[in-house]
Structure formats: structure tokens, C-alpha cells
């Protein structure tokens, strides 16, 4: 039996969460925007680097995240 591989997507900088572009249970492809962050008046899309299914979303619009904070998890 194959094990699901879990991937965590984390914030790369201190930022405000503008938008969560996916929902739990949704399938994402490589290159899809999963979260939109804002830092220093610049919008920064967080892109899925692997295809998978969104398992858990740990942020909401209006949240402030720190570098390394968990944004969401995917399984493949």
C-alpha cells in the first residue's frame, strides 16, 4: 500500500494574508496560486510547487504570518 506524501507550504517572509485561493479537499496543480500575501505594498503569490490535494489550511485573510509559518498542507 502506497503512503501519501505530505507537503507543507510555509511563508517565506513576514506578510499579511490577502486571499486564500484554495479550499480543503481541492486538487491543485504545479504553478497554481494557493495563497496571496502582501508585504511592503507588494502582492506576493504563493505557488504550489507540487501537485496534490489540499488537506488543511492554517491561515485566513487578514492574518499576519511570520517567515516559516505554516500556510497549508497538501498530500500527493
TIMAR-310997 format. One line per 2 residues: number of its first residue (from 1); for each residue z negated, x, y negated of N, C-alpha, C, O. Coordinates in nm, 3 decimals. Layout:
NUM> Z X Y Z X Y Z X Y Z X Y ~ ...
//
This chain:
1> 0.000 0.085 0.118 0.000 0.000 0.000 0.000 0.089 -0.124 -0.080 0.182 -0.134 ~ 0.090 0.060 -0.217 0.100 0.139 -0.340 -0.010 0.100 -0.438 -0.045 -0.017 -0.451
3> -0.064 0.201 -0.505 -0.166 0.175 -0.608 -0.098 0.159 -0.742 0.000 0.228 -0.773 ~ -0.151 0.067 -0.822 -0.100 0.052 -0.957 -0.146 0.170 -1.040 -0.260 0.216 -1.027
5> -0.058 0.218 -1.124 -0.092 0.328 -1.213 -0.128 0.269 -1.349 -0.050 0.193 -1.407 ~ -0.245 0.304 -1.400 -0.292 0.252 -1.528 -0.264 0.354 -1.636 -0.294 0.473 -1.621
7> -0.206 0.308 -1.746 -0.177 0.393 -1.862 -0.251 0.338 -1.982 -0.245 0.218 -2.011 ~ -0.321 0.425 -2.052 -0.391 0.384 -2.174 -0.310 0.429 -2.295 -0.263 0.543 -2.301
9> -0.295 0.338 -2.391 -0.227 0.372 -2.517 -0.336 0.380 -2.623 -0.411 0.284 -2.644 ~ -0.344 0.496 -2.689 -0.451 0.520 -2.786 -0.392 0.545 -2.926 -0.275 0.579 -2.940
11> -0.477 0.526 -3.026 -0.437 0.552 -3.165 -0.426 0.703 -3.186 -0.510 0.780 -3.138 ~ -0.325 0.744 -3.256 -0.306 0.886 -3.284 -0.364 0.927 -3.418 -0.364 1.045 -3.453
13> -0.415 0.829 -3.494 -0.471 0.857 -3.626 -0.562 0.743 -3.668 -0.562 0.637 -3.606 ~ -0.639 0.765 -3.774 -0.718 0.659 -3.835 -0.620 0.564 -3.903 -0.534 0.607 -3.980
15> -0.632 0.434 -3.874 -0.536 0.338 -3.930 -0.592 0.197 -3.921 -0.691 0.171 -3.852 ~ -0.527 0.107 -3.993 -0.555 -0.036 -3.984 -0.455 -0.098 -3.887 -0.338 -0.059 -3.886
17> -0.499 -0.193 -3.806 -0.409 -0.265 -3.716 -0.345 -0.378 -3.797 -0.415 -0.468 -3.844 ~ -0.213 -0.373 -3.813 -0.141 -0.479 -3.884 -0.100 -0.590 -3.789 -0.111 -0.709 -3.823
19> -0.054 -0.552 -3.671 0.000 -0.651 -3.577 -0.011 -0.600 -3.435 0.008 -0.482 -3.408 ~ -0.043 -0.690 -3.343 -0.034 -0.662 -3.200 0.091 -0.736 -3.154 0.096 -0.859 -3.159
21> 0.191 -0.662 -3.110 0.323 -0.718 -3.083 0.341 -0.766 -2.940 0.449 -0.815 -2.904 ~ 0.238 -0.754 -2.857 0.246 -0.795 -2.717 0.125 -0.879 -2.681 0.027 -0.886 -2.755
23> 0.133 -0.944 -2.565 0.022 -1.024 -2.515 -0.013 -0.977 -2.374 0.071 -0.919 -2.305 ~ -0.135 -1.002 -2.332 -0.177 -0.967 -2.196 -0.085 -1.038 -2.097 -0.052 -1.156 -2.113
25> -0.043 -0.964 -1.995 0.046 -1.018 -1.894 0.194 -0.998 -1.924 0.278 -1.021 -1.838 ~ 0.224 -0.956 -2.046 0.364 -0.935 -2.087 0.416 -0.802 -2.034 0.343 -0.703 -2.032
27> 0.541 -0.800 -1.991 0.605 -0.677 -1.947 0.668 -0.608 -2.068 0.731 -0.674 -2.150 ~ 0.650 -0.478 -2.079 0.711 -0.400 -2.186 0.800 -0.292 -2.126 0.775 -0.243 -2.016
29> 0.903 -0.258 -2.201 0.995 -0.152 -2.161 0.971 -0.029 -2.247 0.909 -0.037 -2.353 ~ 1.019 0.084 -2.201 1.011 0.207 -2.279 1.078 0.183 -2.415 1.190 0.131 -2.422
31> 1.009 0.220 -2.521 1.063 0.205 -2.656 1.020 0.078 -2.727 1.044 0.064 -2.847 ~ 0.956 -0.015 -2.655 0.908 -0.138 -2.721 0.790 -0.106 -2.812 0.705 -0.025 -2.778
33> 0.786 -0.170 -2.928 0.669 -0.159 -3.016 0.560 -0.248 -2.961 0.583 -0.367 -2.938 ~ 0.440 -0.191 -2.938 0.329 -0.269 -2.882 0.225 -0.302 -2.988 0.162 -0.408 -2.983
35> 0.206 -0.212 -3.085 0.111 -0.233 -3.193 0.172 -0.174 -3.320 0.241 -0.072 -3.316 ~ 0.146 -0.239 -3.432 0.190 -0.186 -3.561 0.066 -0.148 -3.640 -0.020 -0.231 -3.668
37> 0.058 -0.019 -3.677 -0.055 0.032 -3.753 -0.012 0.058 -3.897 0.108 0.068 -3.926 ~ -0.110 0.069 -3.986 -0.084 0.105 -4.125 -0.183 0.213 -4.166 -0.304 0.200 -4.145
39> -0.130 0.319 -4.223 -0.213 0.428 -4.272 -0.148 0.484 -4.397 -0.029 0.514 -4.398 ~ -0.226 0.496 -4.502 -0.178 0.551 -4.629 -0.053 0.477 -4.677 0.043 0.539 -4.723
41> -0.055 0.344 -4.665 0.053 0.255 -4.710 0.183 0.272 -4.632 0.289 0.228 -4.677 ~ 0.175 0.336 -4.516 0.293 0.352 -4.429 0.270 0.274 -4.301 0.162 0.279 -4.243
43> 0.372 0.201 -4.256 0.365 0.131 -4.129 0.405 0.226 -4.017 0.507 0.294 -4.025 ~ 0.322 0.230 -3.912 0.346 0.321 -3.801 0.353 0.239 -3.673 0.250 0.188 -3.626
45> 0.472 0.225 -3.614 0.481 0.152 -3.487 0.428 0.239 -3.372 0.458 0.358 -3.365 ~ 0.350 0.178 -3.284 0.305 0.245 -3.161 0.402 0.198 -3.053 0.413 0.078 -3.026
47> 0.470 0.293 -2.992 0.579 0.265 -2.899 0.533 0.289 -2.755 0.463 0.386 -2.727 ~ 0.574 0.200 -2.664 0.547 0.220 -2.522 0.631 0.336 -2.471 0.753 0.336 -2.485
49> 0.566 0.434 -2.413 0.637 0.549 -2.358 0.671 0.529 -2.211 0.749 0.605 -2.153 ~ 0.611 0.425 -2.151 0.638 0.390 -2.012 0.654 0.239 -2.003 0.595 0.165 -2.081
51> 0.734 0.194 -1.907 0.746 0.051 -1.882 0.625 0.006 -1.801 0.571 0.082 -1.721 ~ 0.582 -0.118 -1.822 0.470 -0.170 -1.746 0.429 -0.308 -1.794 0.495 -0.368 -1.879
53> 0.319 -0.356 -1.739 0.264 -0.485 -1.776 0.135 -0.464 -1.854 0.050 -0.385 -1.814 ~ 0.122 -0.535 -1.965 0.002 -0.525 -2.048 -0.114 -0.588 -1.972 -0.108 -0.706 -1.934
55> -0.220 -0.511 -1.950 -0.337 -0.559 -1.877 -0.446 -0.604 -1.974 -0.505 -0.711 -1.956 ~ -0.472 -0.523 -2.076 -0.581 -0.554 -2.170 -0.544 -0.503 -2.308 -0.488 -0.394 -2.324
57> -0.576 -0.584 -2.408 -0.556 -0.547 -2.547 -0.695 -0.531 -2.608 -0.777 -0.623 -2.601 ~ -0.721 -0.416 -2.667 -0.855 -0.384 -2.717 -0.868 -0.392 -2.869 -0.975 -0.364 -2.923
59> -0.760 -0.429 -2.939 -0.763 -0.437 -3.086 -0.703 -0.569 -3.131 -0.636 -0.639 -3.055 ~ -0.729 -0.602 -3.257 -0.674 -0.722 -3.318 -0.633 -0.689 -3.461 -0.684 -0.593 -3.519
61> -0.541 -0.767 -3.519 -0.505 -0.743 -3.658 -0.629 -0.743 -3.748 -0.717 -0.828 -3.736 ~ -0.632 -0.645 -3.839 -0.747 -0.630 -3.928 -0.847 -0.526 -3.882 -0.929 -0.480 -3.961
63> -0.841 -0.487 -3.754 -0.931 -0.383 -3.704 -0.894 -0.248 -3.765 -0.778 -0.224 -3.799 ~ -0.993 -0.162 -3.778 -0.971 -0.023 -3.817 -0.994 0.061 -3.693 -1.098 0.050 -3.628
65> -0.897 0.146 -3.660 -0.910 0.232 -3.543 -0.922 0.377 -3.585 -0.870 0.419 -3.690 ~ -0.990 0.452 -3.503 -1.005 0.596 -3.523 -0.911 0.669 -3.427 -0.867 0.611 -3.328
67> -0.881 0.793 -3.456 -0.799 0.873 -3.366 -0.861 0.872 -3.226 -0.979 0.901 -3.211 ~ -0.781 0.839 -3.126 -0.827 0.837 -2.987 -0.881 0.703 -2.941 -0.910 0.687 -2.822
69> -0.894 0.605 -3.030 -0.942 0.473 -2.989 -0.838 0.406 -2.898 -0.718 0.418 -2.921 ~ -0.887 0.337 -2.797 -0.801 0.265 -2.703 -0.742 0.142 -2.771 -0.814 0.059 -2.826
71> -0.608 0.130 -2.766 -0.540 0.015 -2.822 -0.512 -0.089 -2.713 -0.542 -0.207 -2.729 ~ -0.454 -0.043 -2.601 -0.426 -0.133 -2.490 -0.401 -0.053 -2.363 -0.382 0.068 -2.366
73> -0.403 -0.124 -2.251 -0.374 -0.061 -2.122 -0.257 -0.132 -2.056 -0.238 -0.253 -2.070 ~ -0.178 -0.052 -1.983 -0.064 -0.100 -1.907 -0.081 -0.062 -1.761 -0.147 0.037 -1.729
75> -0.020 -0.140 -1.672 -0.009 -0.097 -1.532 0.139 -0.088 -1.498 0.223 -0.159 -1.554 ~ 0.167 0.003 -1.404 0.305 0.017 -1.357 0.308 -0.002 -1.208 0.414 0.006 -1.147
//
